[in-house]
Amino acid sequence: AQAAEAGIAALANRPTMTVFGQFGDYFFFRRGWRRIRPDMRNVTVPWGLHFPQSDNPAMVAAAITDWRKRHG
């Protein structure tokens, strides 16, 4: 857990976007990211599970494309 926290902290100054399925954040990683990066972009795939890119590929692709344009 300490190594993961250190890794997240090392990225604290970078633009951040997370993509989780509505029911896929079993270990509450999103909370950890939100604590380190309160200004991060968070995308939630409705009814999505552990692989949100498979649950709604068009939504995830659009979110990534939009985010990349803003932070390119």
Secondary structure as a PSIPRED ss2 file (coil, helix, strand):
# PSIPRED VFORMAT (PSIPRED V4.0)

   1 A C   1.000  0.000  0.000
   2 Q H   0.000  1.000  0.000
   3 A H   0.000  1.000  0.000
   4 A H   0.000  1.000  0.000
   5 E H   0.000  1.000  0.000
   6 A H   0.000  1.000  0.000
   7 G H   0.000  1.000  0.000
   8 I H   0.000  1.000  0.000
   9 A H   0.000  1.000  0.000
  10 A H   0.000  1.000  0.000
  11 L C   1.000  0.000  0.000
  12 A C   1.000  0.000  0.000
  13 N C   1.000  0.000  0.000
  14 R C   1.000  0.000  0.000
  15 P C   1.000  0.000  0.000
  16 T C   1.000  0.000  0.000
  17 M E   0.000  0.000  1.000
  18 T E   0.000  0.000  1.000
  19 V E   0.000  0.000  1.000
  20 F E   0.000  0.000  1.000
  21 G E   0.000  0.000  1.000
  22 Q C   1.000  0.000  0.000
  23 F C   1.000  0.000  0.000
  24 G C   1.000  0.000  0.000
  25 D C   1.000  0.000  0.000
  26 Y C   1.000  0.000  0.000
  27 F C   1.000  0.000  0.000
  28 F C   1.000  0.000  0.000
  29 F H   0.000  1.000  0.000
  30 R H   0.000  1.000  0.000
  31 R H   0.000  1.000  0.000
  32 G H   0.000  1.000  0.000
  33 W H   0.000  1.000  0.000
  34 R H   0.000  1.000  0.000
  35 R H   0.000  1.000  0.000
  36 I H   0.000  1.000  0.000
  37 R C   1.000  0.000  0.000
  38 P C   1.000  0.000  0.000
  39 D C   1.000  0.000  0.000
  40 M C   1.000  0.000  0.000
  41 R E   0.000  0.000  1.000
  42 N E   0.000  0.000  1.000
  43 V E   0.000  0.000  1.000
  44 T E   0.000  0.000  1.000
  45 V E   0.000  0.000  1.000
  46 P C   1.000  0.000  0.000
  47 W C   1.000  0.000  0.000
  48 G C   1.000  0.000  0.000
  49 L C   1.000  0.000  0.000
  50 H C   1.000  0.000  0.000
  51 F C   1.000  0.000  0.000
  52 P H   0.000  1.000  0.000
  53 Q H   0.000  1.000  0.000
  54 S H   0.000  1.000  0.000
  55 D H   0.000  1.000  0.000
  56 N C   1.000  0.000  0.000
  57 P H   0.000  1.000  0.000
  58 A H   0.000  1.000  0.000
  59 M H   0.000  1.000  0.000
  60 V H   0.000  1.000  0.000
  61 A H   0.000  1.000  0.000
  62 A H   0.000  1.000  0.000
  63 A H   0.000  1.000  0.000
  64 I H   0.000  1.000  0.000
  65 T H   0.000  1.000  0.000
  66 D H   0.000  1.000  0.000
  67 W H   0.000  1.000  0.000
  68 R H   0.000  1.000  0.000
  69 K H   0.000  1.000  0.000
  70 R H   0.000  1.000  0.000
  71 H H   0.000  1.000  0.000
  72 G C   1.000  0.000  0.000
